Each structure stands twice: as C-alpha cells, then as structure tokens.
Amino acid sequence: MTFAGRRKLLNFTRYLVLFLVSIIMIYPLLWMVSRIFQASNAEVFTNTGLLPTATFEQGMSNLRYGWFTRVSSVPNLFVSFLNTLRFLIPRVVGQVVSSVLTAYAITRFNFKGKKVVFTLVIATLLMPDIVLRIPLFNIFTGGNPFGINLLGTFLPLYIENWFATGSFFVFMLIQFMRTIPKELDEAAKIDGCNSFQTLTLILLPVMKPAIITVGLLTFMWGMNDFLGPLIYIRDSSMWVLQQALRQASEVGEAAIIWSEIFASSVIALIPAVTIFFAMQRYFIDGIASTGSKE
C-alpha cells in the first residue's frame, strides 16, 4: 500500500472512531429528548429506542406542562430562568473582572510575596469547593464584621466571585497571559499608556478567547449549581432552574408525569447549549492557548 493509501486508511479509521464515540456521547441527550414523546411513564423507562409512541398533540402537551409545570408551588421555567440570571450575570462579570486583574498583577508586576500568592492560587486550586461551604455559610448568615444576614438573597451566590476565588480561572488566565510577549507592554508604555490602559487597550483584545472561556465555564457551572441556591434561597418565588426542576419531581411517584419532567429538563438545557455553540470557537482557542509557554 502506498503512503497516500495508508494515510487515507488512517484518516478513515480516525473519523470512524470519532463518529462512533460521538454517537455514544450524544445518545443520552437524544434519549432524553425522545422521552418527551412517550405515551406513559412505563414506556419512558422500558423503551430504550428513540422513536415516539405518543401522538404529536400529547408531546406538545408535555412541552407545555414542562414549561408551566403542574405544581402550583413551582414557578414556570421563564420565571426560574430570570431568577437564575439574577445571580449568573453578576457571577460571570465578577469572575471575569477579578480573575483578569489578579492574573495581570501576578504575571506583569513584581512585588514582595508574589511567589507566595501564586503558590496559594495553586494550593486552593487543589481544594474541593465543598470544604468552603460551611465557612461561607457562617459569613453570609451574620458571621461577618457587619453582622449582615444575607440568607434569602442572591448575594451569597455571586459575591465571593468578585474576589478572585475561582483559582482555576486565575491559573488559566495566568497561563494564557504568559504567552503574550511583554514587548507589547513596553511598546504601550513608550506610547504613553499607564498600567490600566495597557491592560484594557492592549492585553484584553488579545485575551478575548481566554476571557470568553472563563465567562462560558462560569455560566455553565452556575446553571448546574443546585447546592448553592438550595442553601440560601428559601422563597419559592426566587427559585432558580435547578430548584424548580427538583421540586417538580418531588410531588410523589404516582403523580409524576416523567415526560413533562424531561420536557422541562430539555427546555432548561437550551440556553446553555445555545451559548456554548455560539462561543465554541473562542472556547476551543482559549483552552488550547492556555497550555502554551513563552
């Protein structure tokens, strides 16, 4: 076999394996979508195929009740999504701003204790998030210098992100910023830019893929956050998507219509999936560039 023939065979094998793996990965999502169009609870879990067994009208009814929910105490998904955005938007903004400023200080300035700060960033990167839940709960429920109780508000869900607590994102931006030549900073300084102007006018446009990656991951992880809202949000009118979906499935096994629960889950997935595919190019560039070195 010629070299060109072996290369074609290798490419065919590679794409075949990728295609089979993609089918395996996407099947659970397709299965969840197909459950919307199943006629009964029994068929939801006994039928492993993807073909619908319910009528089109019944499927549309499942989608309608999936949006509005049958449980009177659970707000519809639009209200829950707006509640989710009430903490997601400031969380994303705070995470991006604080992480960029911290990474900029570590990579571009020399100060006493710089290595200690970077070591602490790496150390907290290895720390599981769950170990901070109790200390943060004590702080947000009155154990702070001001004695302010934030229980029942959205503030505890994002206020910590304004202080660069996302060590993973700080480390990722540090790695990305190290790939940017310092000659750009020096050229900006010669042109009369101060440190803030150098960051905003020179570095931020170059860091666009990494910044979008930070914002995208923060958004998706926030959409999946159930424990945080469960701890701090008590009023049902303030429930976020995860709380609403969970409560809708707690009305009792006999009363649950699982096709409607899967319909709610699919609807809740749409914003995150849409944003991910819209920003996919920047996400891939950001992830790929953070592994580079100077």
C-alpha positions, 0 to 999 in steps of 0.5 A: 500500500502506498503512503497516500493509501495508508494515510487515507486508511488512517484518516478513515479509521480516525473519523470512524472512531470519532463518529462512533464515540460521538454517537455514544456521547450524544445518545443520552441527550437524544434519549432524553429528548425522545422521552418527551414523546412517550405515551406513559411513564412505563414506556419512558423507562422500558423503551430504550429506542428513540422513536415516539409512541405518543401522538404529536398533540400529547408531546406538545402537551408535555412541552407545555406542562414542562414549561408551566409545570403542574405544581402550583408551588413551582414557578414556570421555567421563564420565571426560574430562568430570570431568577437564575440570571439574577445571580449568573450575570453578576457571577460571570462579570465578577469572575471575569473582572477579578480573575483578569486583574489578579492574573495581570498583577501576578504575571506583569508586576513584581512585588514582595510575596508574589511567589507566595500568592501564586503558590496559594492560587495553586494550593486552593486550586487543589481544594474541593469547593465543598470544604468552603461551604460551611465557612461561607455559610457562617459569613453570609448568615451574620458571621461577618464584621457587619453582622449582615444576614444575607440568607434569602438573597442572591448575594451569597451566590455571586459575591465571593466571585468578585474576589478572585476565588475561582483559582482555576480561572486565575491559573488559566488566565495566568497561563494564557497571559504568559504567552503574550510577549511583554514587548507589547507592554513596553511598546504601550508604555513608550506610547504613553499608556499607564498600567490600566490602559495597557491592560484594557487597550492592549492585553484584553483584545488579545485575551478575548478567547481566554476571557470568553472561556472563563465567562462560558465555564462560569455560566455553565457551572452556575446553571448546574449549581443546585447546592448553592441556591438550595442553601440560601434561597428559601422563597419559592418565588426566587427559585432558580432552574435547578430548584424548580426542576427538583421540586417538580419531581418531588410531588410523589411517584404516582403523580409524576408525569416523567415526560413533562419532567424531561420536557422541562429538563430539555427546555432548561438545557437550551440556553446553555447549549445555545451559548456554548455553540455560539462561543465554541470557537473562542472556547476551543482557542482559549483552552488550547492557548492556555497550555502554551509557554513563552 
